[in-house]
Amino acid sequence: MEFDKLVHQPTRLQIFAYLYRHGRCPFTEIVDSLDVTEGNLSSHLQTMESEEAVLVEKEFVDRKPQTSYELTDEGKQLFENHIETLEALIDGIGE
């Protein structure tokens, strides 16, 4: 049983879970909700983007730039696979 290192890293796991639950979210909402620094979040999101796990959308809202993120279908599948791996691990504890 192996964990996907992209998903399993603690901060990225929080990001995956948050985006999986909430869908498309602005960068500032993710920073506030996960209580991480902007630099830390940005670094992890770049890693996720390079692996095509998140989609980045830049737009202007009330004439201010806003960057939003959401999981791609591949990102959702990676997260679901990770959850299945965790469930299998938990199920195996009682054996």
Summary of the structure (lengths in Angstrom):
residues: 95
radius of gyration: 14.6
end to end distance: 15.4
largest distance: 58.2
contacts: 255
relative contact order: 0.20
helix: 62%
strand: 19%
